[in-house]
Amino acid sequence: MPKIGLEEFQKRADHLADAWECTRVSVNPDGPGKLRIRAVRREPLFEPYAYIPDGKPPKDLSVWDLGIDEYALASVLRMSNVPGMAVAGLPGYGKTSLINGLISRLAPSDAVQIAVADGKVSEAHEGDYADVVNRLFAFVGDDLEAANKLFDRLVTLRRARSSSIRRGLGTANMWSKGPTKAWPLVILVVDEAHTYFREYKGTDPETKRLAHLAANNARLVEDLVKKGRSVGIVVVLATQKATGDAIPTFIRDVCPVSLSFAQKTTEAAVAALGEDIRNWPEANPVSMQDPGFVGVASMVRQGQEGYTRIRTPYVDPEHVARVAQASAHLTADPYELLELQAGPNLLKDTDLDTIA
């Protein structure tokens, strides 16, 4: 229709939904000069959706199944060459459930190794990852010094992989061949990330010590997100509000993938998903505070303009525990695996003094 485009249709989407007696109508670009108008009669995002893991390894580790989108179609996340993923949202709306669901899907593969830093608890048995701890090659709680050692350990791994990848794999990018048992995809989950990065202000010795650890944590995780892509390291950061005081912007803004469950303020939504979310009110997580949206997240469309909403499945903790227990024998330290492949002197040309 001459002189009537995307913006005009989007402004009148609610009127079209009323006229057609639909739950909602969405309008999106569909190629040059074309729009796709979709009318939804029944809201799939409100319908219960559960996933029962079958315990089989995924066929393709570069693609993660997230759930179903707002049109009840399977939603997948392409994670090849993705070094970081930020997950935000109010407590109880699905962040940890999403991560545990991903772990239950990935754990049966011997080409995946997982570490978790959970800022909500001191010990693994106290928190949300108690059921999967046997499938983790490392776990730390809210102790900043312990987290510092874990992050340092992974930066050491990243440097070792970077220095040996051409000799070991014959390529500069692990994703060109894919993860293997000897060179697994390494996933670091940092839950309640603000615990490890918050600023401490004070002049007493303890505050200074904590401030130094927090700053060093941020520096180490920045290294992993900025340099871990080609060597097969992915950092998943979860927090309630992805503002700069929770996840430093020099880390958050280089994560190619961002998801947000319900948020209370537009500021929090913008911090999680970017300024453009203001232009997509139907996908804004501020509008998802209804209990019916528990488990629903908004994310940037990969390779497309705009945002989409996804219902992540509920995975019963008993099923998560079953899969983790059945695959516990696959757990291995990726650095030790690299030593077996490259030899004990793989770091002889790497200057470790720079890793504080």
N, C-alpha and C positions, 0 to 999 in steps of 0.2 A: 504494500500500500504506500503510495508516494508520500514522503515527508513524515511517515510514521515508523519509528524504529524501536530499538530495544528498550530505551528508557520509557517511552510512552506506553508500551505494552506492560512493562514491569509495574508502572504506577497504577495500572488498571487491573492487575492480576487478581486482587481481592474481589473486584466487581465481577470479573469473569467467573470466579469460583462460586459466588453467590448465584449468578445467573444459571450456571450449569449444575448447581446443587452438589458441589464438590468440596472436599476438605480443604484443598488448596490448588492453586494453579501456578506453575513456574514457567518462566520465559528465559531462554538462554540462547546465545549465538549458535548457529549450526552451519557454519561456512559463510563465505562471502554473500551478502545480501539475503541471508536466510535466518529465520528464527525457529526454534523448536518450542512449541507450547505444549506443556504436559499437564493434564488434569488428573488429580489423585482423588478417587472416591473414598478410599479407606486408608487411614494413616498407618503405614507399615512401621513407622518408628515407635508407635505406642504398643505394638503387639509383642508379647513375650517371645523371647528368642533364646534358646539354650543350645550349647554346643557340648557334645560328648566326645572327647578325644579318643581316637581309635588306637593310639599308641604306635602308629606307623610314622616313619620319618617323612617329612615333606619332600616332594619330588624336586622342587625348585626353591632353594634357600634365598634367592634374590627377590622373591615375592612373598609377602606376609599377608595372610588372610585376616582382615579386620572384622568382617561381619557383613551386614547388608546396608545398602544406602537407602535414601529416602524414597526410592522407587522399588524397593524390595529386590534389588539386583545385588549380586555378590560384589563386595568391595575389597580390592586388594591394594597393598602398598608396595610399590617397587623400591626395594632397599639396596639394590646393587649400586655401588659408588655413593652411598649415602652415609656420611660419618656421624650424623647426630639427629636426634629426634626429641622434641620438647613436648611434654604432655602436661596440660594444666587443667584446673577445674576445682570446684568446691568439694569439701570432704564428703565421701559417701556417694559420689555420683559416677564413679567407675574407673578412676585412674589405675589403682592397684589391680582391680579386676581385669582390666585390659592387659596389663603386663603379665599377670599370672596366666591369662588365657594364651598369650603369645608364647610364654615359657612352655605351657603344656603342648603346644603345637610343635615347637622347635626341639624340645628336650629329647625326643626319640632319635635324633640324628647325631651320629658320632662326629659330624663335621661342624658342630656348634658347641662352644663352651661359654659359660655364663658366670658373671660375678655380680654381686649386689651390695650396694651401700644403702642401708635403710636408716634414715635419720629419725624415724619415729621411735625406735627401740634401742636397747643396749645389747640384747642378745637375740639370736635368730628365733628361738622358741617363743619369744614374746610377741612376735608380729605376724605380718601377712605372708611372710616367706618361709614360715616354719615347715610348710608341707613340701617345699621344693629344695630345702637346704642341702639335701643329699645329692642333688644334681648341680650344685654350684661349686665351682673350683675355688671360690673365695666369697666370704661374707663378712661385712663389718656393720656395726651399729652406729650410734650417734657420737662415738668417740672421734674427735677430729684428728688426733694423732694416728689412730688405727686407719682411718680413711686416707690420711696422707700417705701412709705406707702402701696401701693398696693402689692408689692412683700412681704413686712413684713406680711401683712394680709394673703397672701396665704401660707407663711411659717407657720404661726399660724394655719391655716387650716390643713396643712400637718401634723403638730405635733399632733393636736387634733385627726385627723383620725388615725394616727399611734397608739395613746394611746387607742383608743376605737374600733378599727376594729374587734378585736376578740370578744368583747362583742356584737358589733352591727351586724356583719355579720357572726360570727362563723367561720371565716377563717382569715389567715394572708395576703391573696392576694385577692383584690377586683375582679380581672379578672377571678378568679375561679367561680364566680357567675355572673359577668357582672354588668354594671352600671344600676342603678334604679333611679326612681324619688327621692327617699329619699337619695340615695348615688350616685349622678350623676358623670359622667365623667367630670372633670374640665379641660378646655383648656385655657391656657394663651398664647396669641399671643403677641410677642414682635417684632414689626415691626420697621425697621431702628434701629436695636438693638445697633449699635455703639453709638447712642445718649446717652444711659444710662450707658455705660461701659468705655467710652473713658478716657484716662489718662489726668489729669490736672496738669500742672507743674507751680509752682509759690509760692511765699511766702505771698502774700496779703491775708487777711481774706476770701474774696469771693472765690478766687481760692482754698484755703484750704478747704472751706466748700463744694465746688463742688467735689473736689478730694475725700473727705470723703464719700459723697453720692454715687459717682460712684463706689468706692471700696465696699461699703456696698451693692449696687445693685448687683454687681457681686457675692458677697458672698451669698446673699439671693437666687438668681436665681440658683447658683450652688447647693444649698440645695435642691431646687425643682427638678432639673434634676437628681441629684444623689439619692434622697430618695423618690421621688414622684411616682415611678412606681407602687408599690404594692397597693397604696391607691387611684389610679385612677386620677393622675394629669399628664397632658402632657403639655410641654412647646414647642411652635413653635417659633423659632427665625429666623427672616428674615433680611438680610442686603445685600448690594451690593457686597462687598468682605468679605468673611468669614475669613479674616486674624486675627491673634491674637489680634491686636489692636481694631478690631471691635467686635468680640466675643472672650473673653478670652479662651485660649486653654483648661483650666481646665473645661470649660463648653462645648465648641464646640466638643472636642474629646470624650466626653461621650454621645453624642447624637447618638443613633444607626441608625437614618435615616438622610440622607443628600441628597439634591437635588440642582442642579445648572442650572439656565437658562444661556444664553449666557454670556461669559466672554471675556475680552480683552487680558488677559495675562495667560500664563501657571501657573504662581505663584498663581493667583487667583483661577484657576481651581483646582490646587493641594490643596490649603487651604480649598476649599469647599468639595472636593470629595476624597482627599487622594492621596498619592504618586503614587498609582497604575494606576491612570488615564493616566499617561504618556504612559502606555503600551496598551491603548485602544484608538487610535487616532480617530476612527470613532465616538466615543461617547464623545470626548473631547469638552466641551462647548466653547472653543476658536474657534472651527470650525462652531459655530452656530450663528454667528453675522449677517448673511443674514436676511433681514426683513421677509423672509418666515419662519424663525424659531421663530418668536415671539409666545410665548405660549408653546414652546418646552423646556423641561428640561431633563437633564441627571441625572441618579441616580444609586447607587449601586444596583445590583440585590439582592433581599432578598432571602437568602438561596442558592444562586448560585454564581459562579465565574463571575467577570466582571461587566459591566455596561450596562444599557439599556436607551433608549431615550423615552420620553413620551410626547405626545401632550395633554396638559391640555385644557379643553373646555373653550370657551368664554361663560360667563354667563352675559346676559344683566342686567345692574344695576337695571332696572325696575323690573325684576324678583327677584333679590336679595332683593330689598326693599319690594316687595309683600310678600315674604316668611317670612322675618323678622317681618313685621307688623302683619301678621297672627299668628305668633308664639310668639309674645311679651308677651302674658299672661303666658307663660311657664317660664319666667325669674324668677330666685330666687337666693338668696345668699346661696351658699352651706354650709357656716358655720352655718347660721340660720337653715337650714335643718338638719344639724348634731345635733344642740342643741335640736331640736324637737325630734330627735330619741334617743339621749344619755342623755339628761337632761342638765340643766344649769351648772352643776359642772363637765362637761366632762374633763375639763383641770385641775382639782384640783391636779392631780399627775404630771402635766407637769411644768417644770421650764421655765417660760416665760422670766425670766430676761436675758437669753442668747440671746434673739431676740432683737437686737439693732435697 
